[in-house]
C-alpha cells in the first residue's frame, strides 16, 4: 500500500519545480536559437540594407551557387568576357601600383574571384603571389572558399581586392575576415555600387561609403574615387592599422 504524500512533500516538489523552471526556459530558448533561421546582422548600420528572403545560410549559399554554376554565364566568363575583364583589371591594378598600394612583392588575394580574371590581371602586372577564392574553385587561379570564413591564416596577405561586397549576407563577417587575413599595413580595395542597385544575387544594398567606414574597425580610409567597373561605380581603399607596441 502506497504511503500518501504529506503536505511537506508536496511543498518540496512544488519548490523544486519552481527553481527548475528558469533552467528549462533557458535550455528551450537556446535550442530555439540553434534551430531557427540564421538571424540578420546583430548591429544594423544606417545606409546598409540586408535583403530578406533567406531561411538559412544553406539557402543563401545555394542561391549564390545558382549564379556561379550557371553554364551560360560560365561560358561568357571564360570566352567573350575573359580578355575584356583582364584588360580592365590590369588597368586598375597598374594604377594601384603607381599609387604605391600594390607591389610585385605583395601577397594578394581576390575575394569572390569566380573564374579568376582578377588574379590573372595581378599576375600580368607582376604580382606573382596571387590567388582567388570563390564558392566554386577554378584551378589554378581560384581555390574554394567562403568569404564569410576565409580559409587562410591571420595576416596572410599584403593586399586584398573584392568586387562582390554586395553578395555578403553578413557584411561585418566579410570585412572581419579581410581584416583578419590582412597583415598590419596591408591594403584592401573594394569596388562597390552606390548609385545603382545590384542584381538579384546581391544580399545587401549599400547607400554610401559611411557603412564601410564603420565596418572596417581596424583600418583607416585611404581614399574613395569613381570608377567604371562592370556595373560598380566606386573604388574604396582601406589600410589596416599598424599596431603600436606598448611601453
N, C-alpha and C positions, 0 to 999 in steps of 0.2 A: 504494500500500500504506500502510495506516494505521500510524502510529508508536505502539507500545504505551505506555500511560501508565506513568510511573515511580512509584516509591514516594512520592517527594516530592510529585508532582502529586496523588496520592490523598489525602495528608495535607492538602494545601491545600484540596481540595474538601470533605473532612470537616470541616475547621476552619470554612470558610465556612458550611456547613450548621448547625454548632453555634451560631455567632454570629447566624445569621438566625432560628433557632427562636423566641427570645423575641419578636422583632418580629412574626413570623407569628401567634403565640399572642395577642399584644396586639391585632392587627388583627382576628383572628377573634372575640375577646371583644367588641370594640367593635361589630362587625357584629351579634353576637347581642343586645347590649343595645338597639341601634337597632330591630331587627326583632321583639323579644319583646313580649309584652303589657305594657301600662303598669303599672309596679310600684306597690305601695301606698306611702303616705307614708313618707319615709325615717326620720322620728323618731316612733315610736309614743308616744302620750300616754296615760297611765293615765286611765280614765274616758271615753275617746272611742274607740269601736269602728267601724272601717270595714267595711262589709258586703262580702263577697266576691261573685264571680259575673260580673264584667265582664272579657271577654277583651281589650278595647281601649277607648280613650277614645271611639271612634266608637260602640261598642256601648252605652256609658254614655249618651252623648248621645241615641242613638235611643230608649233606654228612657225618658228624660225626655220626649222628644217624643211618645211614645205617650200620655202623660197630657195634655200641653199641647194636642195636636191632637185629642183625643177629642171628637167632635162633641156627644155628650150632655153632657159636662162643660162644654164651652164655652157651650152653651145655658143651662145652670144658672148659670154665672158671669155671664152677661150679662142674665139675667132675674131669677129669684127671689132670687139671692144678691147682686145688684148693689147695691140700696139698703141691704140689711142690713149688708153689709160696709163700705160707705161710712159708714154711721152709726157703726159700732163704731170704725173707724179715725179718724173725726173726733173721737171722744171721746178716743182715745189721744193724738192729736197736739195736741189742745187742752190736755190735761194736761201734755204736754211743754213747750208754750209757757208755761204758768203756772209751770213749774219753771225757765224761762229757758234751756232746752236747744234751743229752736227759736224762730225769729222770722220775721216777714214778709219780712225781707231775706235769709233763708237761701237758699242754692242747694242744693236737696235731690235726692237720688237714692233710688229704691226698687229694691232688688236682688231680682230674681225676681218682677216685678210682675204677670205674666200679663196680665190684661185691664186693669189699671191702676186698680183701686178705691182703692188706697193713694195713688196720685198725685192722683186726683180729690179725695180727702179732704184732702190737703195744700193743694190749691188753694182748697178751700172754707173752710179756716181762715186763709187769707190768704197762704200761701206760694206765690206765683205762679210762681217759677222752680223747677219740679219736673218730674222726668222719671223714667220707669222703664225697666229693661232686662229682657229675657227672651229665651229662645231663639227665640220667635216674636213678632214685633212686633205691636203693637195701636195703630196711629196714632189720634189724635195723642199719646196719653199714654205709650205704651211703644215704645221702639226696640229693634232686635235687638241682643243682646249676650250673651256668655258670662261668667257671674260669676267664672270662674277667670281670665279675661283681659278685664277691663273695657275698653271702647273709649273711654276718657276720659283726659285729661291728668292729670299729677300735681297734687294739691291743687285739683281742680276743684270740690269740694263742701264745704259747711259742715256738712251733715247727711246721714246715710245710714241707711236703715231696711231691715231684711230679716226675713222670717219663713220663709225657706227654707234656713236653715243646714243642716238635716238632709239636704238634697238635694246637698250638696257632697261630691264624691268625694275632693277634696283640700282639706280644711278650712284647711290652712296657706296655700294659694294664695287661697282665698276671703277669708280675713282679710287676707292680704298686699295684695290688690287694694283692699280697703276702706281700709286704712291708707295705701296709695299715693295714692289719689284724694281722700282727706280732707285738707283744709288743717290746719296746726298749730292746735290748739284746737278742731277740728271734733268733732262728736258722732256716734257710731254707736249705734243702738238695734237690738237683736236680740230677737225673740220665739222662744223655743225650748221644746221639751218635755223635761222632766226626769223627771216621774212616770209618763209613758206613753210607749210606743214608737210611732213614726210608721208611715205606710203603706208599701206595697210599693215605692213610688217613692223612698223615702229611701235615701241612700247611706251614712249613718252614724247611730250611736246615741250620744247624749250623756247621760252619767250624772250630771254635776254641773256647776257653774259653773267649777270649777278648770281644766279643759282650755281654756276660753275665756280665762282669765287668762294662761295660758301662751302661747296663740296671739297675743293682742294684745300684741306685744312693744314697740310704740311708743306704747302708750296706757295710761291708768290707769282702773281701775274706778270708776265714779261711784256706782252703786247697783244692787241686784237687788231685784225685787219680784214678787209673784204676780199674774198676770193671767188673764183668760179670753179667749183669742184664737184661736177656731176650732180647738180641739184642742191649742193651745200654752199652757203654763201659767206661763211665767216670762219676765219682761222684764229684759234685761241691758243696761246702758248704759255705754259707754266714751267717754272723751275723749282725742283724740290729743294727746300731749305737745307742748308748745311747745319749740322748740329754743333753748337758751340760747347766745347768742354767746360765743365765746371771748374771752380778754383781748387 
